[in-house]
Amino acid sequence: GTVAFLIIKNDSICYENYAEGYSDSSQTNSFSMAKSIVTSLLGKAIMDGYIKDLDQPISDFYPEYTYAKTTVGDLASMASGLDWVEHYTSPFSLTARANYDDDLAETILNQKVVKTPGKAFEYLSGSTQLLGMIIQKATGKHLANYLSESFWKPMGATDDALWQLDDEKNKLAKAFCCISSNAKDFARFGKLYKDHGKWNGKQLLDSTFVSKSITPRFKESPQYGYGWWMKDIGSKHFFMMRGHLGQYVIVEPNDNVIIVRLGHKKSPDNGVGRFTDDITIYIEEAYKMLEQ
Protein backbone atom coordinates (compact mmCIF):
# COMPACT_ATOMS: atom_id res chain seq x y z
CA GLY A 1 0.00 0.00 0.00
CA THR A 2 2.98 2.37 0.01
CA VAL A 3 2.97 5.04 -2.72
CA ALA A 4 5.91 7.16 -1.52
CA PHE A 5 8.95 6.33 0.60
CA LEU A 6 11.67 8.85 1.31
CA ILE A 7 14.80 8.74 3.47
CA ILE A 8 16.63 12.00 4.19
CA LYS A 9 19.97 12.02 6.00
CA ASN A 10 21.85 15.24 6.85
CA ASP A 11 19.28 17.14 4.75
CA SER A 12 20.10 15.12 1.62
CA ILE A 13 17.79 12.59 0.00
CA CYS A 14 19.36 9.14 0.34
CA TYR A 15 16.44 7.14 -1.00
CA GLU A 16 13.30 8.06 -2.89
CA ASN A 17 10.75 5.67 -4.33
CA TYR A 18 7.21 6.01 -5.69
CA ALA A 19 4.70 3.33 -6.66
CA GLU A 20 1.30 2.89 -8.33
CA GLY A 21 1.84 5.76 -10.74
CA TYR A 22 2.68 8.28 -8.01
CA SER A 23 5.60 10.71 -8.42
CA ASP A 24 7.46 13.29 -6.38
CA SER A 25 4.73 15.82 -7.20
CA SER A 26 1.68 13.60 -6.60
CA GLN A 27 -0.65 14.83 -3.91
CA THR A 28 -1.64 12.51 -1.09
CA ASN A 29 -4.05 13.20 1.76
CA SER A 30 -2.24 14.00 4.98
CA PHE A 31 -5.14 12.82 7.13
CA SER A 32 -4.10 13.57 10.74
CA MET A 33 -0.59 14.72 9.86
CA ALA A 34 -2.50 17.99 9.41
CA LYS A 35 -2.80 18.18 13.21
CA SER A 36 0.96 18.74 13.49
CA ILE A 37 0.76 21.46 10.85
CA VAL A 38 -2.17 23.20 12.59
CA THR A 39 -0.22 23.12 15.85
CA SER A 40 2.67 24.77 13.98
CA LEU A 41 0.21 27.51 12.99
CA LEU A 42 -0.69 27.92 16.67
CA GLY A 43 2.98 28.49 17.46
CA LYS A 44 3.19 31.00 14.62
CA ALA A 45 0.05 32.82 15.80
CA ILE A 46 1.60 33.14 19.27
CA MET A 47 4.85 34.39 17.69
CA ASP A 48 2.90 36.90 15.61
CA GLY A 49 0.97 38.17 18.62
CA TYR A 50 -2.47 36.99 17.51
CA ILE A 51 -2.71 34.57 20.44
CA LYS A 52 -1.18 35.35 23.85
CA ASP A 53 0.27 31.97 24.78
CA LEU A 54 -0.65 28.32 25.27
CA ASP A 55 -2.58 29.25 28.41
CA GLN A 56 -5.07 31.58 26.70
CA PRO A 57 -8.63 30.34 27.34
CA ILE A 58 -10.65 29.25 24.33
CA SER A 59 -13.53 31.32 25.73
CA ASP A 60 -11.61 34.45 24.67
CA PHE A 61 -12.45 33.42 21.11
CA TYR A 62 -15.69 31.50 21.59
CA PRO A 63 -17.76 32.78 24.55
CA GLU A 64 -19.84 29.58 24.27
CA TYR A 65 -17.06 28.01 26.35
CA THR A 66 -17.06 30.56 29.19
CA TYR A 67 -18.08 27.76 31.57
CA ALA A 68 -14.94 25.77 30.70
CA LYS A 69 -11.31 26.32 31.58
CA THR A 70 -9.96 24.76 28.39
CA THR A 71 -6.97 26.58 26.87
CA VAL A 72 -5.55 26.62 23.36
CA GLY A 73 -2.69 24.52 24.75
CA ASP A 74 -5.19 21.93 25.96
CA LEU A 75 -6.57 21.68 22.43
CA ALA A 76 -3.08 21.26 20.95
CA SER A 77 -2.04 18.61 23.47
CA MET A 78 -5.28 16.60 23.25
CA ALA A 79 -6.42 17.43 26.75
CA SER A 80 -9.50 19.49 25.92
CA GLY A 81 -12.16 17.56 27.82
CA LEU A 82 -14.50 17.80 24.82
CA ASP A 83 -17.41 15.41 24.44
CA TRP A 84 -16.08 13.81 21.26
CA VAL A 85 -15.92 10.15 20.30
CA GLU A 86 -13.02 9.27 18.01
CA HIS A 87 -14.33 6.53 15.69
CA TYR A 88 -13.36 5.93 12.06
CA THR A 89 -15.51 3.04 10.84
CA SER A 90 -19.03 4.05 11.85
CA PRO A 91 -20.75 6.30 9.28
CA PHE A 92 -22.73 7.85 12.17
CA SER A 93 -19.72 8.86 14.27
CA LEU A 94 -18.73 12.45 14.94
CA THR A 95 -15.49 11.96 13.05
CA ALA A 96 -17.41 10.79 9.99
CA ARG A 97 -19.84 13.67 10.29
CA ALA A 98 -16.94 16.13 10.48
CA ASN A 99 -15.61 14.72 7.23
CA TYR A 100 -18.89 15.24 5.34
CA ASP A 101 -20.57 18.09 7.20
CA ASP A 102 -21.33 21.28 5.28
CA ASP A 103 -21.24 23.39 8.47
CA LEU A 104 -18.31 22.08 10.43
CA ALA A 105 -18.21 25.02 12.85
CA GLU A 106 -21.76 24.31 14.02
CA THR A 107 -20.90 20.66 14.65
CA ILE A 108 -17.79 21.56 16.65
CA LEU A 109 -19.41 24.32 18.71
CA ASN A 110 -22.15 21.90 19.73
CA GLN A 111 -19.51 19.84 21.51
CA LYS A 112 -19.44 20.50 25.24
CA VAL A 113 -16.48 20.31 27.58
CA VAL A 114 -17.49 17.44 29.87
CA LYS A 115 -14.18 16.50 31.49
CA THR A 116 -11.66 18.56 33.41
CA PRO A 117 -9.31 19.97 30.76
CA GLY A 118 -5.54 19.95 30.99
CA LYS A 119 -5.37 16.79 33.09
CA ALA A 120 -4.94 13.86 30.70
CA PHE A 121 -4.29 12.96 27.08
CA GLU A 122 -7.33 11.95 25.01
CA TYR A 123 -6.93 11.94 21.24
CA LEU A 124 -9.88 13.84 19.74
CA SER A 125 -10.03 15.24 16.22
CA GLY A 126 -12.54 17.81 17.44
CA SER A 127 -9.83 19.41 19.58
CA THR A 128 -7.71 20.25 16.53
CA GLN A 129 -10.72 21.41 14.53
CA LEU A 130 -11.64 23.88 17.27
CA LEU A 131 -7.99 24.96 17.47
CA GLY A 132 -8.01 25.66 13.73
CA MET A 133 -11.17 27.72 14.09
CA ILE A 134 -9.53 29.75 16.89
CA ILE A 135 -6.39 30.36 14.82
CA GLN A 136 -8.53 31.54 11.91
CA LYS A 137 -10.57 33.82 14.18
CA ALA A 138 -7.49 35.23 15.93
CA THR A 139 -5.55 35.95 12.73
CA GLY A 140 -8.49 36.95 10.55
CA LYS A 141 -6.96 34.74 7.84
CA HIS A 142 -8.10 31.51 6.23
CA LEU A 143 -5.94 28.66 7.51
CA ALA A 144 -4.63 27.86 4.02
CA ASN A 145 -3.53 31.47 3.50
CA TYR A 146 -1.88 31.63 6.91
CA LEU A 147 -0.11 28.32 6.24
CA SER A 148 1.07 29.57 2.86
CA GLU A 149 2.58 32.79 4.17
CA SER A 150 3.93 31.33 7.41
CA PHE A 151 5.54 28.09 6.23
CA TRP A 152 4.74 26.86 2.73
CA LYS A 153 6.39 29.72 0.85
CA PRO A 154 9.20 30.49 3.36
CA MET A 155 10.21 26.80 3.39
CA GLY A 156 10.31 26.69 -0.41
CA ALA A 157 7.64 24.08 -1.00
CA THR A 158 7.85 22.91 -4.60
CA ASP A 159 4.12 22.52 -5.23
CA ASP A 160 0.81 24.02 -4.19
CA ALA A 161 -1.11 22.02 -1.63
CA LEU A 162 -4.87 21.53 -1.32
CA TRP A 163 -6.80 21.85 1.94
CA GLN A 164 -10.32 20.44 2.02
CA LEU A 165 -13.11 22.80 3.12
CA ASP A 166 -16.49 21.99 4.64
CA ASP A 167 -18.38 23.65 1.77
CA GLU A 168 -18.33 26.48 -0.75
CA LYS A 169 -20.31 28.81 1.51
CA ASN A 170 -18.46 28.52 4.83
CA LYS A 171 -15.03 27.66 3.41
CA LEU A 172 -13.82 26.35 6.77
CA ALA A 173 -10.73 24.18 6.45
CA LYS A 174 -10.86 20.69 7.93
CA ALA A 175 -8.10 21.40 10.42
CA PHE A 176 -8.05 17.87 11.84
CA CYS A 177 -7.16 16.32 8.49
CA CYS A 178 -7.05 16.65 4.77
CA ILE A 179 -4.08 18.61 3.47
CA SER A 180 -3.01 17.10 0.15
CA SER A 181 0.65 17.40 -0.77
CA ASN A 182 3.72 15.38 -1.72
CA ALA A 183 6.35 13.53 0.29
CA LYS A 184 9.11 16.14 0.03
CA ASP A 185 6.90 19.08 0.96
CA PHE A 186 5.50 17.20 3.96
CA ALA A 187 9.10 16.37 4.95
CA ARG A 188 9.86 20.09 5.30
CA PHE A 189 7.91 20.17 8.55
CA GLY A 190 10.08 17.38 9.92
CA LYS A 191 13.17 19.39 9.01
CA LEU A 192 11.73 22.59 10.53
CA TYR A 193 11.17 20.85 13.87
CA LYS A 194 14.49 18.99 13.67
CA ASP A 195 16.19 22.36 13.27
CA HIS A 196 14.38 23.95 16.23
CA GLY A 197 12.08 26.11 14.11
CA LYS A 198 14.82 27.62 11.97
CA TRP A 199 14.85 27.56 8.16
CA ASN A 200 17.83 28.85 6.17
CA GLY A 201 18.92 30.91 9.14
CA LYS A 202 15.49 32.46 9.77
CA GLN A 203 13.49 31.59 12.87
CA LEU A 204 10.08 30.67 11.42
CA LEU A 205 8.87 29.13 14.66
CA ASP A 206 9.92 29.82 18.23
CA SER A 207 12.45 27.21 19.37
CA THR A 208 10.87 26.94 22.83
CA PHE A 209 7.51 26.16 21.25
CA VAL A 210 9.15 23.51 19.03
CA SER A 211 10.84 21.90 22.03
CA LYS A 212 7.59 21.86 23.99
CA SER A 213 5.74 20.35 21.01
CA ILE A 214 8.03 17.33 20.81
CA THR A 215 8.17 16.74 24.58
CA PRO A 216 5.43 14.75 26.36
CA ARG A 217 3.02 17.01 28.24
CA PHE A 218 1.82 14.25 30.55
CA LYS A 219 4.13 11.72 32.18
CA GLU A 220 1.37 9.11 31.87
CA SER A 221 1.20 9.67 28.09
CA PRO A 222 4.78 9.81 26.80
CA GLN A 223 3.59 9.33 23.22
CA TYR A 224 2.25 12.87 22.71
CA GLY A 225 3.34 16.46 23.13
CA TYR A 226 1.63 19.35 21.36
CA GLY A 227 0.51 18.12 17.94
CA TRP A 228 3.40 15.65 17.56
CA TRP A 229 3.83 11.98 18.45
CA MET A 230 6.90 10.42 20.08
CA LYS A 231 8.25 6.88 20.11
CA ASP A 232 11.46 5.34 21.43
CA ILE A 233 13.03 2.39 19.65
CA GLY A 234 16.10 1.11 21.45
CA SER A 235 18.27 4.12 22.30
CA LYS A 236 16.76 6.24 19.54
CA HIS A 237 14.10 8.88 20.15
CA PHE A 238 11.73 9.63 17.27
CA PHE A 239 9.11 12.32 16.95
CA MET A 240 6.60 12.20 14.12
CA MET A 241 3.55 13.39 12.23
CA ARG A 242 1.01 10.61 11.83
CA GLY A 243 -2.08 10.19 9.69
CA HIS A 244 -4.80 7.61 9.01
CA LEU A 245 -3.85 4.76 6.65
CA GLY A 246 -0.15 5.20 7.34
CA GLN A 247 0.92 8.73 6.47
CA TYR A 248 4.16 9.40 8.38
CA VAL A 249 6.92 11.97 8.69
CA ILE A 250 9.33 10.41 11.20
CA VAL A 251 12.33 12.31 12.61
CA GLU A 252 15.36 11.20 14.63
CA PRO A 253 17.10 14.53 15.35
CA ASN A 254 20.30 13.09 16.84
CA ASP A 255 20.91 11.04 13.69
CA ASN A 256 19.67 13.87 11.44
CA VAL A 257 17.28 11.44 9.76
CA ILE A 258 13.80 12.04 8.32
CA ILE A 259 11.67 9.17 6.98
CA VAL A 260 8.50 9.82 4.99
CA ARG A 261 5.96 7.16 4.09
CA LEU A 262 2.67 7.84 2.32
CA GLY A 263 0.17 5.19 1.27
CA HIS A 264 -3.24 3.52 1.32
CA LYS A 265 -3.05 1.40 4.46
CA LYS A 266 -1.04 0.52 7.54
CA SER A 267 -0.53 -2.78 9.33
CA PRO A 268 -3.72 -4.43 10.65
CA ASP A 269 -2.96 -3.98 14.36
CA ASN A 270 -5.12 -0.86 14.39
CA GLY A 271 -6.49 1.19 17.26
CA VAL A 272 -6.96 4.91 17.81
CA GLY A 273 -3.59 6.41 18.71
CA ARG A 274 -1.87 3.01 18.67
CA PHE A 275 1.63 2.82 17.21
CA THR A 276 1.05 0.14 14.60
CA ASP A 277 3.86 -2.29 13.79
CA ASP A 278 4.45 -0.80 10.36
CA ILE A 279 6.03 2.30 11.93
CA THR A 280 8.79 0.23 13.51
CA ILE A 281 9.28 -1.69 10.26
CA TYR A 282 9.71 1.50 8.20
CA ILE A 283 12.21 2.84 10.71
CA GLU A 284 14.22 -0.38 10.93
CA GLU A 285 14.30 -0.86 7.17
CA ALA A 286 15.33 2.76 6.60
CA TYR A 287 18.24 2.39 9.01
CA LYS A 288 19.33 -0.85 7.31
CA MET A 289 19.37 1.02 4.00
CA LEU A 290 21.37 3.89 5.51
CA GLU A 291 24.00 1.40 6.67
CA GLN A 292 24.53 -0.04 3.18
WOFENUR-V288191 format. One record per residue. N is the residue number from 0. SS is DSSP state (h for helix, s for strand, l for the rest). Layout:
n=N ss=SS
n=N ss=SS
//
This chain:
n=0 ss=l
n=1 ss=s
n=2 ss=s
n=3 ss=s
n=4 ss=s
n=5 ss=s
n=6 ss=s
n=7 ss=s
n=8 ss=s
n=9 ss=l
n=10 ss=l
n=11 ss=s
n=12 ss=s
n=13 ss=s
n=14 ss=s
n=15 ss=s
n=16 ss=s
n=17 ss=s
n=18 ss=l
n=19 ss=l
n=20 ss=l
n=21 ss=l
n=22 ss=l
n=23 ss=l
n=24 ss=l
n=25 ss=l
n=26 ss=l
n=27 ss=s
n=28 ss=s
n=29 ss=l
n=30 ss=l
n=31 ss=l
n=32 ss=h
n=33 ss=h
n=34 ss=h
n=35 ss=h
n=36 ss=h
n=37 ss=h
n=38 ss=h
n=39 ss=h
n=40 ss=h
n=41 ss=h
n=42 ss=h
n=43 ss=h
n=44 ss=h
n=45 ss=h
n=46 ss=h
n=47 ss=l
n=48 ss=l
n=49 ss=l
n=50 ss=l
n=51 ss=l
n=52 ss=l
n=53 ss=l
n=54 ss=l
n=55 ss=l
n=56 ss=s
n=57 ss=h
n=58 ss=h
n=59 ss=h
n=60 ss=l
n=61 ss=l
n=62 ss=h
n=63 ss=h
n=64 ss=h
n=65 ss=l
n=66 ss=l
n=67 ss=l
n=68 ss=l
n=69 ss=l
n=70 ss=s
n=71 ss=h
n=72 ss=h
n=73 ss=h
n=74 ss=h
n=75 ss=h
n=76 ss=l
n=77 ss=l
n=78 ss=l
n=79 ss=l
n=80 ss=l
n=81 ss=s
n=82 ss=l
n=83 ss=l
n=84 ss=l
n=85 ss=l
n=86 ss=l
n=87 ss=l
n=88 ss=l
n=89 ss=l
n=90 ss=l
n=91 ss=l
n=92 ss=l
n=93 ss=h
n=94 ss=h
n=95 ss=h
n=96 ss=h
n=97 ss=h
n=98 ss=h
n=99 ss=h
n=100 ss=l
n=101 ss=l
n=102 ss=l
n=103 ss=h
n=104 ss=h
n=105 ss=h
n=106 ss=h
n=107 ss=h
n=108 ss=h
n=109 ss=l
n=110 ss=l
n=111 ss=l
n=112 ss=s
n=113 ss=l
n=114 ss=l
n=115 ss=l
n=116 ss=l
n=117 ss=l
n=118 ss=l
n=119 ss=l
n=120 ss=l
n=121 ss=l
n=122 ss=l
n=123 ss=l
n=124 ss=h
n=125 ss=h
n=126 ss=h
n=127 ss=h
n=128 ss=h
n=129 ss=h
n=130 ss=h
n=131 ss=h
n=132 ss=h
n=133 ss=h
n=134 ss=h
n=135 ss=h
n=136 ss=h
n=137 ss=h
n=138 ss=h
n=139 ss=l
n=140 ss=l
n=141 ss=l
n=142 ss=h
n=143 ss=h
n=144 ss=h
n=145 ss=h
n=146 ss=h
n=147 ss=h
n=148 ss=h
n=149 ss=h
n=150 ss=h
n=151 ss=h
n=152 ss=l
n=153 ss=l
n=154 ss=l
n=155 ss=l
n=156 ss=l
n=157 ss=l
n=158 ss=l
n=159 ss=l
n=160 ss=l
n=161 ss=s
n=162 ss=s
n=163 ss=l
n=164 ss=s
n=165 ss=l
n=166 ss=l
n=167 ss=l
n=168 ss=l
n=169 ss=l
n=170 ss=l
n=171 ss=l
n=172 ss=s
n=173 ss=l
n=174 ss=l
n=175 ss=l
n=176 ss=l
n=177 ss=l
n=178 ss=s
n=179 ss=s
n=180 ss=s
n=181 ss=l
n=182 ss=h
n=183 ss=h
n=184 ss=h
n=185 ss=h
n=186 ss=h
n=187 ss=h
n=188 ss=h
n=189 ss=h
n=190 ss=h
n=191 ss=h
n=192 ss=h
n=193 ss=h
n=194 ss=l
n=195 ss=l
n=196 ss=l
n=197 ss=s
n=198 ss=s
n=199 ss=l
n=200 ss=l
n=201 ss=s
n=202 ss=s
n=203 ss=l
n=204 ss=l
n=205 ss=l
n=206 ss=h
n=207 ss=h
n=208 ss=h
n=209 ss=h
n=210 ss=h
n=211 ss=h
n=212 ss=h
n=213 ss=l
n=214 ss=l
n=215 ss=l
n=216 ss=l
n=217 ss=l
n=218 ss=l
n=219 ss=l
n=220 ss=l
n=221 ss=l
n=222 ss=l
n=223 ss=s
n=224 ss=l
n=225 ss=l
n=226 ss=l
n=227 ss=l
n=228 ss=s
n=229 ss=s
n=230 ss=s
n=231 ss=s
n=232 ss=s
n=233 ss=l
n=234 ss=l
n=235 ss=s
n=236 ss=s
n=237 ss=s
n=238 ss=s
n=239 ss=s
n=240 ss=s
n=241 ss=s
n=242 ss=s
n=243 ss=l
n=244 ss=l
n=245 ss=l
n=246 ss=s
n=247 ss=s
n=248 ss=s
n=249 ss=s
n=250 ss=s
n=251 ss=s
n=252 ss=l
n=253 ss=l
n=254 ss=l
n=255 ss=l
n=256 ss=s
n=257 ss=s
n=258 ss=s
n=259 ss=s
n=260 ss=s
n=261 ss=s
n=262 ss=s
n=263 ss=l
n=264 ss=l
n=265 ss=l
n=266 ss=l
n=267 ss=l
n=268 ss=l
n=269 ss=l
n=270 ss=l
n=271 ss=l
n=272 ss=l
n=273 ss=l
n=274 ss=l
n=275 ss=l
n=276 ss=h
n=277 ss=h
n=278 ss=h
n=279 ss=h
n=280 ss=h
n=281 ss=h
n=282 ss=h
n=283 ss=h
n=284 ss=h
n=285 ss=h
n=286 ss=h
n=287 ss=h
n=288 ss=h
n=289 ss=h
n=290 ss=h
n=291 ss=l
//
